[in-house]
């Protein structure tokens, strides 16, 4: 390559409109362009020769290290999202793409990291999710009014009956019915609050592998008490952390539905694996199954075939799967349910391995302040 060519490619690297960093096989920074200096505040003379991993928040370094290893050892390209905290405290979302740098023999001799600011795209995505959530809540309004009317009507009728009686047993039965009705109203309110939680809300973040393991720990005692068995097939996945106040309700609700559907001797299977750029969580049971005419309605608010609103005795008000579908959607995933009468039900939850809306604040790299 002549000197003009070298100068041209050096100028392209230095002035390209996104962050571009190059590192050798030891993951030491060898190239740091002007956009990287503007975003991270470190001039090339300061950053050259420093470890590449220090650019990323501490929580993401294990994930980044895996992706860098995949680029160096297997020649694979991957990406990860993270938050950058500016010097004035502003938070922006970046996607970092890791690619192998191939030598003359076609083997990786280093890696390149290209970063793009996707904050506006994320904000638009959040606004769209909020709009969809508000639409869903609007659809719920009539159902909420109807059920609260029924609950309050029953409470008033019971109180009137108690007031006209001096029998302590009648008063006690009335209080029990009132307590049950208030409990139903409280459960509806709590599930609505879960459904309408803002994406911008600060909260705890959790690794997906840990979340699945925690759900297994939580459900095992209940399953043992009911004479049910649990089979797990968990393959650790490399993903960004998820909001605990979303991922736990998703897994708990689906697992609880499976438990409720089974009789003693039943078996629930829980699987975690990765499929391309998605994590796949499967929860399937050997319960009674769901008829096809019912299956098409299971994500509708207040639709239930069990519990006090469905003619049964279980503690259920029919918002569970509606909430689950909303939360999965907010995490950028999807949920699929298949079922066969007398065989059981299979729920598949697909979640992106990257692309959560808000990475954790704790442990940000000093370079990102």
Secondary structure, 3 states (H helix, E strand, C coil): CCHHHHHHHHHHHHHCCCEEEEEECCCEEEEECHHHHHHHCCCHHHHCCCEHHHHCCHHHHHHHHHHHHHHHHHCCCEEEEEEEECCCCCEEEEEEEEEEEECCCCCEEEEEEEEEECHHHHHHHHHHHHHHHHHHHHHHHHHHHHHHHHHHHHHHHHHHHHHCCCCHHHHHHHHHHHHHHHHHHHHHHHHHHHHCCCCCCCCCEECHHHHHHHHHHHHHHHHHHCCCEEEEEECCCCCCCEEHHHHHHHHHHHHHHHHHHCCCCCEEEEEEEEECCEEEEEEEECCCCCCHHHHCCCCCCCCCCCCCCCCCCCCCCCCHHHHHHHHHHHCCCEEEEEEECCCEEEEEEEEECCCCCCCCCCCCCHHHC
